[in-house]
Amino acid sequence: MTMLDDRQTAAPWPAAYPQGYAVVDVETTGLARDDRIVSAAVYRLDARGEVEDHWYTLVNPERDPGPVWIHGLTSEVLEGAPLFPEIAAQLSERLAGRVLVAHNAAFDWSMIAREYARAAVTAPVEQRLCTIALSKELRLPLPNHKLESLAAHFGVVQQRAHHALDDARVLAEAFRPSLHAAARGGVRLPLLECRPLTEWYDSPVTPRAGYRPSQGQGSWRPSRKRPACPYPNPGRYESDKPLMQGMRVAFSGDTSIERELLEDRAVEAGLHVATSVSRLTSLLVTNDPDSATSKTVKAKSFGTPVLEESAFTHLLRDVAPARTVAVPRPSPSSE
């Protein structure tokens, strides 16, 4: 894409497009609910994607830094860094009134929302845009959805991969031509609502079995186990009828509400949260039913009902009680 192609758009500029963007990247101690941000960067862009300014900070996570072999930030480097509550106001100033843009925005937003909740501050973010979702809308011929592939497509050179400031710069430079291409083609931007967390309960940090900072391989992230659903599966969801306790629900793709929070709400309502789609799945919740994820492909092959997140959360308000309760089978030693 040439510079002329990059800047030429159909006139007038789409009125429905946002007036400003905050391109964000965060590096973290890991991917779990109790992980923390160790660095953050923001590039502020105007309505047409031109850079206004940028900002970067280290953040003391108050715990081990996690995969140092990825982000390069050791405990020694982070020891004198500010805590998140000390930089929250500066970050808020750069996010307020703008759409948060990130590559895999669900992750960056969830980490930011949790940090704000821990600090007892409301994150000033109303909408987010994932550049992976935008590249799909534009049907870009990418070999995969990695940031380096998006950057290469637009001729953007990465200098320090997994450094928050350089990753944010690369994404900002790749987002601008993407935004202009969307404007030329009249493409609806894949904006999702952000619902900030308003409370947070800290739990003890889960020890990472087998975690060795000197190694670059290994699965050390703690898994989250949910209690078994006490209700039998009543079968598939039927349109225009309420959800019923015991239904098996799977989720796919980005969600407006933080995924773990959405799953928690489903469990509290008496639903069974499934990690995959099978013939027993009652419904699949996704905001991108046309995507080619393994879950959406299986759902289509099995004829599994598909609901958008907004419809699902509406149905969560009034879930029908189960007809029966599954009684655990006694162990052979019990009387």
Disulfide bonds with the S-S distance in Angstrom:
none
